[in-house]
Amino acid sequence: MDTINSFEICPKPLIQTYPAITFDGQNYIVVWSDNNFGGNYYYVAAARVTPEGTVLDTGACISSGTGTSEYRAKIAFDGTRCLVVWPKSSGPTYGRFINTQCQPEGGIFTIASAPAGGPNIAFDGTNYLVVWFSGVYPALELYGQLFSTQGAPVGGPISIALGGGCHRWADIAFDGTKYLVVWQVGENNVGQKIYGQFIDTDGSLLDGAFMICDNTYQERWWPAVAVSDSNFCTVWGQGAGSACNIWGNLDVTVTGISEETGLTIHDTRFTLTVSPNPFTKLATVSFDIEQSAERMELNVYDASGRLVKSLYHGSGLVDRESVVSWNGRDDHDRELGAGVYFLRLETGYYSTTAKVLLMR
C-alpha cells in the first residue's frame, strides 16, 4: 500500500465522471458518464480492465446515446452478465444488460418511470434488487423492484420509505440471506439521518426501518454499505463544507452465511475441513459423514452469499468420506478474486460451513 500506480481507463477528450465498477470473475467492468457522444450531454460508457491493469476497451456507449444526460450509473454481475442501471435527467431510470465482453445484450428497458433518480443495484444469486428515489425534491420517496436475470420484474414495486422525510441516495448489500438498503433522510442543510431497511429475497420488508447514525443534528450525505461474514459496514459523509468527515457504523450484524465448527446429532460424524487455508492455487476439501442421506451437496459461496461453485452433488450415501479439490474458479471456470469464501456441506436436515481465504 506504499506505492500508487494509477492508470488512465478512458483517455478521450472532454469529460468522464461518476464511475461505478464490478468484477465478473475475470475482469473488472467499469461504467461512467461520458461527454464524448454528442453535444453537451453525458451518456453511459463501459470498459473492461484486467486485474493487472490493462484496459481492454475504448469505452463505447452502452445506452441509446440520445436525449437528456445520464448520470450515476450502477452495475452488478450475476455470474453470466452484468445489469447496468442509470437515470435520465428529470426522466425515467433505465436498465440494460452487457456481457463479459462489455457488449450490450438485448434492449434498454424501463426500471422506473419519471421522475426517478439515484438508482442502485445488488444481486442475490437469483434476482437483482434495484432501488431508486421518485418524486420532485424535497418530496422524494424510496422504492425498489426485483428483476430476473432476463430483465423481467419479479413481483410488484417495493415501497421502502414513503411520505415526508426526503428519502434518497440509497445503497444496497446482500448478506447471503437478505438485503440491507441504506439511505439518506432529510432535506439539504437542515440535518439528515442515515436509515436502513432489511428486505427479503421475495421483496418483503423485514421489520421496520431503523436509524443507523446517531440522533444528533448533523449534515449527512451519500451513504454506502458493504458486508463481511460478520456485519455490515455503513459509511457516509458528515458535516458541512470544510468540516465534512467520513463516518461509519458496524452495529448491523449478519445472520445469513455463517461459519460453523461442525454439527454432531445423535452421535453422527459430520465434518468439513479445508487445507491449506489460506490458499492461492488449490485447496483440498475433506468431508466426512456417517449417516444415510437422500442427497449431499458441497457448494462454495462468496461473502455476499452468492453461489459461485458446486463442488459435489450425490445421493443415497452411507458412511461417506471424500476429498475434492477447488482451484479458486467458479462454475464457468473463471478465476475468482481474492477474499473470503464459504464452503457449505448439506445433507438432508444437516449442514455445516467452513470459511476459507483465497489469496492472489
C-alpha positions in Angstrom: 0.0 0.0 0.0 3.0 2.3 -0.2 3.0 2.7 -3.9 0.4 4.4 -6.1 0.3 3.1 -9.7 -2.6 4.9 -11.3 -3.5 4.4 -14.9 -6.0 6.0 -17.3 -9.1 4.0 -18.2 -10.6 6.4 -20.7 -8.1 8.8 -22.5 -10.7 10.5 -24.6 -11.1 14.3 -24.5 -13.9 16.2 -22.8 -15.3 14.9 -19.5 -15.9 11.5 -18.0 -17.4 11.3 -14.5 -19.4 9.3 -11.9 -17.7 5.8 -12.3 -19.0 2.5 -10.9 -17.4 -0.9 -11.0 -18.0 -4.6 -10.6 -15.8 -7.8 -11.1 -17.0 -10.6 -13.4 -14.6 -13.3 -12.2 -12.1 -12.5 -14.9 -12.1 -8.7 -15.5 -13.3 -5.5 -13.8 -16.1 -3.8 -15.7 -16.3 0.0 -15.3 -19.2 2.2 -16.3 -19.3 6.0 -16.2 -21.0 9.1 -17.6 -19.2 10.3 -20.8 -19.4 13.7 -22.6 -17.9 12.3 -25.9 -21.1 11.0 -27.6 -22.8 14.2 -28.8 -23.4 17.8 -27.8 -23.4 18.8 -24.1 -25.0 15.6 -22.9 -23.5 12.7 -20.9 -24.2 9.1 -21.8 -23.2 5.8 -20.2 -20.0 4.1 -21.4 -18.3 0.9 -20.3 -14.9 -0.7 -20.5 -13.1 -3.8 -19.2 -9.9 -3.7 -17.1 -7.8 -6.8 -16.3 -6.7 -7.5 -12.7 -3.2 -6.4 -13.9 -4.5 -3.0 -15.0 -4.7 -3.5 -18.8 -7.6 -1.6 -20.3 -9.3 -3.8 -22.9 -11.9 -1.4 -24.4 -12.1 2.2 -25.6 -15.3 2.9 -23.6 -18.2 2.5 -26.0 -21.6 3.9 -25.3 -24.0 1.2 -24.0 -27.1 3.4 -23.8 -29.1 4.9 -26.7 -26.9 7.9 -26.7 -29.9 10.2 -27.2 -32.0 12.5 -25.1 -31.0 14.1 -21.8 -27.9 13.3 -19.8 -27.4 10.1 -17.9 -25.6 10.3 -14.6 -24.5 7.9 -11.8 -24.9 4.5 -13.5 -24.5 1.5 -11.3 -23.6 -2.1 -12.2 -23.8 -5.6 -10.8 -22.7 -9.1 -12.1 -25.0 -12.2 -11.9 -22.5 -14.9 -12.8 -23.2 -14.7 -16.5 -23.5 -11.0 -17.5 -24.0 -7.6 -15.9 -27.0 -5.4 -15.4 -26.3 -1.6 -15.7 -28.9 0.9 -14.4 -28.9 4.6 -14.8 -31.3 7.7 -14.6 -32.1 10.2 -17.3 -32.0 13.8 -16.1 -35.6 14.6 -14.9 -36.7 11.3 -16.6 -37.1 7.6 -16.0 -34.5 5.2 -14.7 -33.4 2.6 -17.3 -31.5 -0.7 -17.4 -29.5 -2.8 -19.9 -27.5 -6.0 -19.8 -23.9 -6.1 -21.0 -21.9 -9.3 -21.4 -18.4 -10.1 -20.2 -17.1 -8.7 -23.4 -18.6 -5.4 -22.4 -21.2 -5.6 -25.3 -24.9 -4.7 -24.8 -27.3 -7.7 -24.9 -30.9 -7.0 -25.5 -32.6 -3.7 -25.5 -32.9 -0.9 -22.9 -35.8 -1.3 -20.6 -37.5 0.9 -18.0 -36.7 0.4 -14.3 -38.9 3.2 -13.0 -41.0 5.9 -14.7 -40.2 9.6 -14.5 -39.2 11.3 -12.3 -36.9 8.6 -10.8 -33.2 9.0 -9.8 -30.4 7.8 -7.7 -30.7 4.1 -8.7 -28.5 1.4 -7.1 -28.3 -2.4 -7.6 -27.3 -5.7 -6.0 -27.7 -9.4 -6.9 -28.8 -12.1 -4.5 -27.8 -15.2 -6.6 -31.2 -15.4 -8.2 -32.6 -11.9 -8.8 -31.4 -8.3 -8.9 -32.8 -5.7 -6.5 -32.8 -2.2 -7.9 -33.7 0.8 -5.6 -34.3 4.4 -6.6 -36.0 7.6 -5.3 -39.0 9.0 -7.0 -40.7 12.4 -6.9 -39.6 16.1 -7.0 -37.3 17.5 -4.3 -38.0 17.6 -1.4 -40.9 15.2 -1.7 -38.7 12.2 -2.5 -39.8 8.6 -1.7 -37.7 5.4 -1.9 -38.8 2.4 -4.0 -37.4 -0.9 -5.1 -38.1 -3.7 -7.6 -36.8 -7.2 -8.1 -35.7 -8.1 -11.6 -34.8 -11.5 -13.1 -31.6 -12.2 -14.9 -33.7 -11.7 -18.1 -34.8 -8.3 -17.0 -38.4 -9.2 -16.1 -39.9 -7.6 -13.0 -40.3 -10.2 -10.2 -43.3 -9.3 -8.1 -44.5 -5.7 -7.7 -42.8 -2.4 -6.7 -41.5 -2.3 -3.2 -42.4 0.7 -1.1 -39.3 1.2 1.1 -39.8 4.7 2.5 -42.8 6.9 1.7 -44.3 10.1 3.0 -42.4 13.1 4.4 -38.7 12.9 5.0 -36.9 13.4 1.7 -35.6 9.8 1.1 -32.8 9.5 -1.4 -29.3 8.2 -2.4 -29.7 4.6 -1.4 -27.0 1.8 -1.5 -27.6 -2.0 -1.1 -25.7 -5.0 0.2 -26.7 -8.7 0.3 -25.5 -10.9 3.1 -26.5 -14.3 1.7 -30.0 -14.2 3.2 -31.4 -10.7 2.9 -30.6 -7.3 1.5 -29.8 -4.2 3.6 -30.8 -0.9 1.9 -29.3 2.3 3.5 -30.2 5.8 2.5 -30.2 9.5 3.4 -33.2 11.1 5.1 -33.7 14.8 5.3 -33.6 18.0 3.2 -30.4 19.9 2.3 -28.8 21.9 5.1 -31.4 21.1 7.8 -29.7 18.0 9.2 -30.0 14.5 7.7 -30.1 11.0 9.2 -28.9 7.6 7.7 -31.6 4.9 7.8 -31.6 1.2 7.0 -34.2 -1.4 6.0 -33.8 -5.1 5.6 -35.6 -6.6 2.5 -36.2 -10.3 1.9 -35.3 -12.0 -1.4 -39.1 -12.1 -2.2 -39.3 -8.3 -1.9 -41.0 -8.2 1.5 -39.8 -5.7 4.1 -38.3 -7.3 7.2 -39.5 -5.4 10.3 -39.3 -1.6 10.1 -36.8 1.0 9.1 -34.1 1.9 11.6 -31.7 4.7 12.2 -28.0 3.7 11.6 -26.3 7.0 12.6 -26.7 8.7 16.0 -29.6 11.1 16.6 -27.6 14.3 16.7 -28.2 17.3 14.4 -25.7 16.9 11.5 -25.4 17.2 7.8 -25.0 13.6 6.5 -24.6 12.6 2.8 -24.1 9.8 0.4 -24.3 6.6 2.4 -22.6 3.4 1.2 -22.7 -0.1 2.6 -20.7 -3.4 2.3 -20.9 -6.7 4.1 -18.4 -9.1 5.5 -19.0 -12.5 7.1 -19.9 -10.9 10.4 -21.5 -7.5 9.9 -22.5 -4.6 7.6 -20.3 -1.5 7.4 -22.2 1.6 6.5 -20.3 4.8 5.8 -21.3 8.4 5.0 -20.0 11.9 4.8 -20.9 14.0 7.9 -20.5 17.7 8.4 -20.7 20.9 6.3 -18.2 22.4 4.0 -14.5 22.1 5.0 -15.6 20.3 8.3 -17.1 17.3 6.4 -15.6 14.0 7.5 -16.3 10.3 6.8 -18.2 8.4 9.5 -19.2 4.7 9.7 -21.2 2.2 11.7 -20.7 -1.6 12.3 -23.6 -2.3 14.6 -25.7 -4.1 12.0 -24.8 -7.8 12.1 -25.1 -10.6 9.5 -27.4 -13.5 10.1 -27.0 -15.2 6.7 -24.0 -17.3 5.8 -22.0 -18.0 8.9 -19.1 -20.2 9.8 -19.8 -23.3 11.9 -17.4 -25.6 13.7 -19.3 -28.7 12.7 -22.6 -30.5 13.7 -23.0 -33.6 15.7 -26.5 -35.0 16.1 -27.3 -38.4 17.6 -23.6 -39.3 17.5 -23.4 -38.8 13.8 -20.0 -37.9 12.4 -20.2 -34.8 10.3 -17.0 -32.8 9.4 -15.7 -30.4 6.8 -12.1 -29.2 6.6 -10.1 -27.1 4.1 -6.3 -27.2 3.6 -4.3 -25.2 3.1 -6.2 -22.2 4.5 -5.4 -19.6 3.2 -4.7 -20.9 -0.3 -3.5 -19.4 -3.5 -3.9 -22.0 -6.3 -5.5 -25.2 -5.0 -7.4 -26.2 -1.8 -8.1 -29.7 -0.6 -11.6 -30.1 0.8 -12.3 -33.1 3.0 -15.7 -34.1 4.3 -16.8 -37.0 6.4 -20.4 -38.1 7.1 -21.7 -41.2 8.8 -25.4 -41.3 8.1 -27.8 -42.2 5.3 -28.8 -39.2 3.2 -31.1 -38.8 0.2 -28.7 -36.1 -1.1 -25.4 -34.5 -0.4 -24.2 -31.2 -1.8 -20.9 -29.3 -1.3 -21.0 -25.7 -2.6 -18.9 -22.6 -2.5 -20.4 -19.1 -1.8 -18.8 -15.7 -1.8 -19.1 -13.3 1.1 -22.4 -11.9 -0.2 -23.9 -15.4 -0.2 -23.8 -15.9 -4.0 -23.3 -19.5 -5.1 -20.1 -19.5 -7.2 -19.0 -23.1 -7.4 -20.7 -26.5 -7.0 -18.0 -29.0 -5.8 -20.0 -32.1 -5.2 -23.5 -33.5 -5.6 -24.6 -37.0 -4.7 -27.4 -39.1 -3.2 -28.1 -42.3 -1.3 -24.8 -42.0 0.7 -23.9 -44.0 3.8 -20.7 -43.6 5.8 -19.2 -41.4 3.2 -15.6 -40.0 3.3 -14.5 -37.9 0.4 -11.8 -35.5 -0.7 -12.3 -33.0 -3.5 -10.2 -30.1 -4.8 -11.1 -26.5 -5.5 -8.9 -24.3 -7.7 -10.4 -20.9 -6.9 -12.5 -20.8 -10.0 -16.3 -20.6 -10.4 -18.7 -22.8 -12.3 -17.8 -21.1 -15.6 -14.1 -21.8 -15.0 -13.4 -18.1 -14.3 -10.8 -17.1 -11.8 -12.4 -15.7 -8.7 -11.0 -12.7 -6.9 -9.1 -12.8 -3.6 -11.3 -12.8 -0.5 -13.3 -14.9 2.0 -15.4 -17.8 0.7 -17.7 -20.2 2.4 -17.9 -23.9 1.7 -21.3 -25.4 2.8 -21.9 -29.1 3.1 -25.6 -30.1 3.2 -27.1 -33.5 3.7 -30.8 -33.7 4.3 -31.6 -31.8 7.5 -28.0 -31.3 8.5 -25.4 -28.8 7.3 -22.0 -27.3 8.2 -20.0 -24.4 6.9 -16.2 -23.7 6.7 -14.6 -20.4 5.9 -11.6 -20.3 3.5 -9.4 -17.4 2.4 -8.3 -17.2 -1.2 -5.2 -15.2 -1.8 -3.9 -14.0 -5.2 
